[in-house]
Every structure is written in C-alpha cells, then in structure tokens.
Amino acid sequence: MNKEKILEEILNEVDKHPEIMSRREALKYLSVSPLAASLLAGSTIGAASAVASDAKGKIVIVGGGLAGMSTAARLSNTLSNADITVIEPDPKSVSYQPGQTLVAAGLWEKSDITYNRDDFLPSGVKLIKGSVTAFDPDNNKVTVDGNQELSYDQLVIATGLMLNYGAIKGLDGVITSSGTDNAAVKETIGKNGLHSIYFSEGAEATWKGIEELIAKAKAHTGSEKLQAVFTHPNTPIKCGGAPKKIMYLTNARLVEAGVRDKVELTFYPNGGSMFGVPEYHEAILQQYKDRGFKWNYAHNLTEVDTANKVAVFDHHWKEKGEFDKDLEEYEMIVKHERVEVKYDFMHVTPPMKAPDVVANSKIGSDKGWVPVTKETLQHVAYKNVWCLGDVAAVPMGKTGGSVRKQYKVLIDNLVASMEGKTELPAAYGGYTVCPLITNIGTVMLAEFDWSKKPTPSFPLDPTKERWIWWLLKVYALKPMTIYGMLPGKA
C-alpha cells in the first residue's frame, strides 16, 4: 500500500467523527508534522528500496504479531534469497492492540481493530500455525506443539507477553499474545463492574461497563459517591499509559453524561509516580488535579472479592531500621498494610510476565524476559538469537512505538551478522512513544528514550494536551501500522 492509499485510510477514519475533526484540519496537520511525514514517507521508502543482501541462512521467527510479522516482511524485502519461517497459532495475531482503549471508550468497534494474520503473511514467507513448546539454543532448534523440531541459523523471538490475571487472588486465567482460550478470564473479568481493556473481548465489555456505571450514577441519590477504581500492577506492562488512558476516557464519558459529580475516580498504582519521565509525571499530576481525580501510590492489587465488589491492595512503604555502623547507613525495612477498597466499577491492569516456554528455557533470564544487549537486540549468550517487542529485556520498550524503531535495528544487525561482519551497524536508543489520551479529542504525546527525557518529534511543548495528537493517535497510527509497518516499510 502506497502513501496515497494510507492517507486516504487516515481521512476515512477522520470522517467517522466529524464533530471532533474535519478532513481539512487533518490534512493541515499531516502536512506540517515531521512525525507523520516520516511515517508516511516510510510507507513507500524503506527496505524495498535498498540494495538486497545475498546473505543466506534459515531464519525462524517465533511470534507473528506486529513485531514478528513486520520483521518477517522487512527481512523478506532485504534478503534476495530469504528463507523465513514464522511460527504463530493465533489467526488474529496482527490485530491492532492499541485500539483496545478506544473500543473500551465506545469510540471504535472491536471489528475496527481485528485483522487476519494470513492476510499479512509476506510473499515467500512460510507460516507454521502452531506454538513453540521448547527452545534448544545450544543445538539451534525449536520444538513446535511438542512434536515437530525445526532448525534455524538465526532465531528471532517476538512472542509478546502473558496477561497473568490469575496472579490476583479471586481472578482466574492467563491470556497470552498467541491467542489462548479466554474462557477462564471471562468468568470474572467483563461483568459485575470488573473490567480490563488488555484483551479485545475485555475492551468491548469495558464499554458496556462504563455505560452501566453512567446508568447507575444517573439513578444514584445517595450522599456517598460511586467508586471507580483503576489499577497498575507491580510488574512491567505493555503500554504503561493504558491504565491512565481508560481512566481519562471514563471521566470524559461521565462528564458527557452529566454525572461526573456522582462518581469518584481513584488511581492505585504500585509505583511512586505517574510516569517514569519527570516532565510527564508533573504534567499528568496536574491533569489529575484539574479533573478532581484521586490517587494512592504504592498500592498493588493482590485480591478481588468479586461477589462483594471489594478490591484488596498491598500498601507498601519503607521505614528506617537500625543504623549499620560499618556501612554508615540505616537499614530500610519494607512495611505492608492490607487495604480494602469497595468499588462500583474497577479497571484491572493485570500483572504481566514472559511466556512460560521462554522463561523456563535457556533463552530466558531469571526474571523471564529475553536478555539482550539493549542497543543491538542480540541475545547476550547466543549470538544468533535476537529479540524485540514486549518479551525483550530492555528498559521502557513495551509499546508499538518501540517496535517501530526496534525491528529496523534488529534486521540491520541480523543481516550484518549473516554476512559475517564482526561489528553490528545499528543501535536502538530506547525511543518510544505513548500517545496519552486525556479526553475525547485531546492527547499528550509522550515521546522519550533511555535518557528519561522528552524527545519530541514536533516543535511543541510535549507536556501539553493537543487535538493534533488526537489525529495522530486515533486516525493516523492504525493505517500507518497496519498498511505501513506490517508490510515492513514504515
């Protein structure tokens, strides 16, 4: 798909909500935004225009989501004699996960974010519709579905991560990015005021939950406000801004319905700040104050009593203990307090972890994630193993914006390695982007890298909420991702 077609797809998205933005406004922004220009240019000028490499070798990619399939496509464009196999069981693996927040807010339908894996399989790339059940990096092999061995010269890990709802007492099930049965999770999530946007069915149910909260608020006559609770766990998570996005959007819908004064919205993050970049932390904190939100740091959700609608948090903090004369410092003792919170509506962000097959193998680390040199994305122990996306052990890298930078670096380095080069040419600087939806019609575009400093692509204050970033987030990024990045171009 060329630049003109992607542009038309963007404008078609704009046409769905003319009350927020017109085509004229959209075209004006797209013409002046360096970020949009680079993405649109990348959709037509990319690996396919470069000189193809004659490097030979069998490449196996484990995972056919955005990271895996984009990598397969760009490798296919780059290698003149490509031998690439993707292993992926989920027929919907390339579905647009960033859109789940918008489904949960009633702005999109689930069908707007659902795409078929097989429609995006690059020409010449082989597909195994199964799951890797064992890694043997010492012998350059993987096992598929417990019985099929597959050898490789180069291995790319792009499995994504697991949504570990079952780690919270009272909830059940684990959802992986490779499409497991969600039946166990749906026994508790998606009903009776308890919701989660982190899987598509859950996002769809969240919108119904918000509608139910609005109806309950309209009928509410008591003096005590209804309680809407939002959580952030004590593990790394994909899209760290999502727990706040759904809070902002729930607020927007309550305001729109005229019942915001009847509902108290409270955020319970495990950490001690709103965002890892100080400038964005301060901006979000001010937005929370302006909207009348409440928040309680250092609270990790550990249990849910779904029948009585009670959430249990581990409130934790440190206190000074005895003074160590040798170290000349005080021992810091972690204290814990059980906190019970009643809710009428709660959004749960589940604990997340690497898939067990990765964590329990030689390619995993003691924390499960795949250990790579963060700049090159090459495994620290196995030089023909590479990793990107949510499962990679790199700082602040679990977003689609990260993958857009990572997959190009990984491919340049993998191909150089196949060509026998001793020095890897490309380096990932940790860039990622979090389009933080703050209202229906406004977004704060948080761009940053490992420096933990804002790295804006546009000469505007990145801590401000703007409608032009709404255009990028809601209308532009999906077509650019699906028709630019998945074919390995953007």
N, C-alpha and C positions, 0 to 999 in steps of 0.2 A: 504494500500500500504506500502511495507516494504522499508527499507533503500536502498536496491539494485535497486528497481524499481525507487525510487526518483532520485537516482544517474544517472540512465540511462536517465530519463526525462531531467535532467540538461545537460547531454552531448549531447542530441538531440538538445537542444536549442543552444549549442555552435556550433554544426555542421552547423547551418544556416548562421553563419558569420565567416568562417574560416580565412578571411582576418584580423580579429581582434584578434582571439584567437584560438589556436589549442586544441584538446582533451588532448594532453599531458600536455600543460600548465595548463589547467583547473584541471586535476587530481592532478598535483603538488600542486596547491593552496589549493584544497579541503582537501588534506592530512595533511596540516600544519595549517590550520585556526581553531582556537578554536571556533569561532562563527559558522562556517559551521559544524564543528564536533558536536557541541551541538545541532544544529538544526536537523542534520541527525540522531543523537542518539535519540533525542526526538520524531522522527517519528516512532520509534519502542519501545521505553521505555517511557511510560507515564502513564496516569491514568489507562489504562487497566491492568498494571502490579501490581497496588496497591491493597490492600485489600478492597473489595467493602463495602460500608456503607449500613446498613439496614435501614437508616433513611427513613421515609415515609412522603409524602406530595405532593400536586399538585403544580407543577411549571409551570408558564406561562412565555414565553419569547416573548417580543414584538420586532419584527425585526429579519429577517432571512438573514442578510448579513453575512460578515465574523465574526463579533463579536457574533451575535446571534446564528448562526449555529455552530460555534466552541464551544460555551458554551453548546449548547444542546448536542453535541457529547461527550464532556468530562464529562458532568453530567451523560449521559447515560452509559458511561464507569465506572463511580464512584459509582453509586447507583445500588444496587441489585434489587430494586423494583421501578424503575423510572416511574414517571407519569409526562411526559414533553409534553407541547404543544407549538409549535412555531406559531406565527401569522405573516404572510408575504404575501403581494399581488403580489410582483414582481417575475415573473418566472425566471428572470435573476439576482436575488438579490446577488448571490455569485460571480458574475463576478469580475475579478481581476482589481480593480480600479488603483492601482499603475502603471499598464501597459499603462494607457492612455497617459502618457508623451511620451512613446516610439512609440505608434501609431501616435501621432502628429508629430513625427520626421521622419516618414516614415520607421522606423526600424521594427515595427510589424504591422500586420493587426488587424482590430477590432475583427476578428474571433479568434485571438490568446488570447484574454482576456475574451471571452464570455463563461460562464458556466451556466448550468441549475440548478436552485435551487433544483429541485426534485431529481437530481442525487446525492445530498449531504445531503439528509434528513437521519439522523441516524436511524438505525433499532429500531423500537418500539416508536419512537417519532412521535407524532401526528402533523399534519400541518393544519392550517386554512388559506385558501387563501383569506384573507381579510385584512382590515385596522382597527386598533383600532381608534374609534371615540370619546371615553370618558374613563377617568380614575376615579375610585372611591376607592381610597386607604383606606378610613375610613371603607368601607364595603368589602374590598378585592375583588373587581370586576373590570372588564374592559368590555366595550361595543364594539362589532365588527360591522362595517358597519351600525351603527345606530340602530340595532335591535336585535343583539344576545349578551346576557350577559354571561360572563364567570367568574367563581370564581377561586380563587387561594389561596394557602397557602404561596407561595413565588413568587415574581414577579421580572423579570429581564428586564430592559429597555435597548434596543440596537437598537433604531430607526434610528441612524445616524442623519444627519442634513439636512437643506434645503439650496439649492443654490438660493439665492434671487436676481436674475438678475433684477427683476422689481423694486428694490430699487434704481436703477440708472435711472435717467430720460432719456427717449429715448429708453430704452430697456424694454422688456416685459417678464413676466412669472416667475414662480418659479419651480425648479426641486427638488424633494425630493429623498432620497435614497430608497424610497419604490416604485419608478417607475411610476411617473405621466407622462402624455402626454407632450412631449417636443415641441409640435407644436408652441406654443406661443413664446418660447425662440428662436426657429429656424427662426422666422420671421426676426430677426435682427442678431443673432449670427450664424457664419458659412458662411458668404457671404460678398462681398464688402470690404474685408480687415479686417473684425472684427471677432475675433475668441476667443475660450475658450476651454481648454482641460478638463474641470471639469465634462463633461459627454461624454460618448463614441462616440456619433454622432458628438459632437463638436470637439473631438480629431481627428477624421477621417477627418473632414473638415479643421482642422488646418494644416494638412499636405498639403492639396491642396492649402491652403492659402500661405504656405511657398514656394511652387512651383511657385505660381503666383507672389510672391514677387521676386523670383530669376529671373523669365522671365522678369518682369518689370525692374529689375536692369540691366539685360543684354541689354535691349533696351534703357536704360536711357542715355541721352547725356548731360543733364543739369549740371550746375556747383554746384547746391544745391543737397545735398544727400537726398535720400529717407528716410523716417522716420518710424522706427519700435519701437513701444511703448509697454511697459509691466507694468501691474499694480498690486498692492497689497492693499486690502481694509482696512477699519478701524474696522473690526470685527475679532474675532477668525476664523481661517480657517483650513480645513483639509489639511494635508501635506503642512506645511508652506514653504517648499523648492520648491514646484512645480512652482510658478511664476518665480523663477530664473532658474530652470531646462530648461524650454521651451525657455528661453532667450539664455542660453548657447547653446542649440541644434539648434536654429535658426541661431546663429552665426556660428556654425560648418558647417551647410549646405551652408551658404553664402560663407564661406571660401572655401569649397569644390568646389563650382561652380565658384570661381574666381571673385566674385562680392562684396566681403566684403567692399571694399573701396567705394562703391557706396551707402552704407546704414549706417545710424546712428542708433545705438541701445540705447534706454534710458529706465531706470527703474524708475517708480514713486511709491514708497512705502509710505503708510500713516505714518509709524513709522519713527524713527530717527536712525535706524541701519539696517545692512544687516541680522543680526541673533542675537537671544537673548543670546547666549553664546559668551563672548568677543573673545575667541580664534578663533572661527569660523567666527565671524564678520570680524576680521582682515584678515583672510585668504581669504575670499570672496572679500573683498575690494581690496586686491592685485590682485586677479584674474581679477576683473573688470578693474583695471588699465592696466594690462598686455594685455588685449584684446581690449582696447580702448573703453570700454562701458562708457556711461554717466549715472548719477543718480541724482535724486532730492528727498530728504527726505521730509516728512510731506506734501505729496500731496495725497489727497483722491479723487478718481474718483467719480463724482456726476452726470455727464450728458454726453451723446454722441449724437452728430448730425450725424447720420449715412449717410444721403444724401450728406453732405459736408465733411465727414470724419474729424470731429473736436471733440476732447475729452476735456471736461471741468473738471478741478480739483479744489478742495478747498485747497489752500495752507494755512497752519495754523502755527502759532508760538506764543510764549508768550513774552510779554514785561512788564517791571516794571511799576506799577501804583503808587498810593500814599503809603506813609510809614505809617504803623499801629503802633502807639506808644505803645499800650497795648501789642501787640504780638511781637513788636520789629522786624518787617519784612515788606518787601514790598508786596503789593497786586500784584498778577500776572494776567495780563489781556490777554486773548486769542484773537489774531488778525487773520483776514481772508482775503484772496485775491483770486479772481476768475482768474484762469489761463486757457487760451485756447491753445490747442496743436493740430496742424494738424498731421495726420498720414496717412501713406500708408498701414501699417499693424499694428494692435493692438491686443495684447492678454489681455483679461479681466479676472481677478480673481474676481468672484462675491462676494458681501457681503454674509455672511452665518449666519444662525440662527437655533435655535432648532425648530422642527416641532410645528406648532401652537397647535396641540392637547396636546402636552407635556407642552408647555409654558403657556397655559391657564388653566392648571389643578393644583391640589394641589401638584402634584409631581414635578412641575417645580419651578424655582426660579424667582426672579424679573427680571432677565436677560434671562429667558427661559430655560437655561441649568438645568439638574437634579442635585440638590445639594447633594453631598455625602461626607462622610469622605474620604479624598483623599487616605489614606493608605489602608482602608478596602473596599472601594467602596460600603459601605452600606449607604442608604439614611439617611439624618440627622434627619428626623422626623418619618419615617416609617421603622421600623427595619426589616420588611420582604420584603422590596423593595431594589433592587440592580441595579447598572447601570455601564456600561462600553462603551468604544468607543467614537465616535465623540460627542455624546449628553451629556456626563458626564461633570460636572463642576469641572474638575481637571486641574491644570496648564500643559501646553505643552503636552497634551495627545491625539491629534487627528491624529494619524498615525497607520498603521497596526502594526508597531513595538511596539507601546504602547499596543495595544490589545493583542499581543502575551504574554506579561507579565501580563496584567490585568485579562485575563479570568481565568488563573490558580489561582490567588489570590482570585478572586470573588468566584470561585467554592469551594475552601477550606473553605472560611468563610461562604458561604451559607450552605454547608453541616454541618459544625460545629454548626451553628445556628439551623438547623433542628434536630440535635442530642441533642439539649438542652444545649449546652455548653455556659457558660456565657462570656468567653473570646474568641475572634476571633483569630485564629492562624497565619494568613498570612497578610503581609503588602506589598503594592505596593510602591516602592521607586521613582517612576516617570521616570524610564528608558524609553527612546525612541531612535529611530534611524532614521536618514534622510540620505539615500544614495543620495548625491547631485551630479547629473550628470553634469559634467563640460565640456565634449566634447564627441564625439563619440569614445569611448574606454577608458575614464577615469571617475572616480567617487571619490569624497571626502566623506568618510564615517563618518558623524557627529553623534556620539553617546553621549548622555548626560542624566542627570536626573535633579531633582529639585534643586540640588546644583548649577546648571548653570555652571558646569564644564565638560570638556570632560571626558567620561568614556569608553575609547576604550577597545574592546574585544581582540585586537590583538596588539602585542608589536611593533607598528609602529606609527610614528607621524600622528595623525588623521587629521591634517590640510592639509596634502599633497594629491594631486590628484594622484590616482594609478589605473593601469589597473586591478589589482586583485580585487578591489572593483567593477569594471565593471562586472566581472564574477559573483560576489555575486548578484548585483542588477539586471542585465539583464538576467542571465541564471539560478541562483540558487533560488532566492526568490520566484518566481512564483510556481515551483514544490513543494517547501517546504511549501508554504502557502496552495496551493490547495490540495495537497495529504498528507501533514503532519499536518497542523493546522486545516483545516476544519473537518477532522475526530477526532479532539480533542487530538492529540498526540504530535505535535511539540510545 
